[in-house]
């Protein structure tokens, strides 16, 4: 640890996270993280962020070491699906965070890319996200593209914007979908009641379109393939939950923990884009990971 703060409460009734932010020289979100990690105690007992202070109490705050100012290279194995002087496409495993963030200072895909590519990553994403053109959730596996120079990054980002960069996902959802396919066109924004979730909302939202088709049906579940026309946070997870078919294992959006799945059953299987230098169409597909195949095998007979 980097040190300990002792903060007294001058009056009663103030929330502890607000007191920490006001007196500890930190943001409210930083104070909340310290409380979630049980680093704020009263007489040795950790406090929740909703705790109401009482005058005369003194709170101990253990400060973690400062996080690095920029991502560092690490020797982490990569499954490379395509690579040349302009870009690299990797098959990200489930459970790997894409870039450093609070609580994940290292051990991320960016750290692995820096170890593999050295300085050959674009700087447009900043020092903590070099090369990253688009992201995948920690527990979503599959294909992700990173740019090795700014020109490639700008070209690929433009393709994301005009939808000429196509991304295809396989997922298992809860329930029997009757139709063979469909489109969900519904705006997505941050859920005002739960900051960890996204939601279908007209307030502070952005357009989002997901096209899906059925691959196979099983008792109580459906295997689908989704193509994104936009790239919003948690888009497939939110859209499928919106139409009554949350992803298997995705408890954040109402899915079941079943068939051995503890997190969302979602794999980014295909990428199609125009190469930023050659101008040729590039299409890449990956095999389904073992965990996805195991989940399918546990669904029972196809119907």
PyMOL commands that set and color helices and strands:
alter all, ss='L'
color gray80, all
select helices_A, chain A and resi 16-23+28-36+109-117+150-162+235-242+251-253+290-297
alter helices_A, ss='H'
color red, helices_A
select strands_A, chain A and resi 3-8+40-42+45-46+58-63+80-83+87-92+141-147+166-174+181-185+188-190+198-200+205-206+209-218+221-228+266-274+281-285
alter strands_A, ss='S'
color yellow, strands_A
deselect
rebuild
show_as cartoon
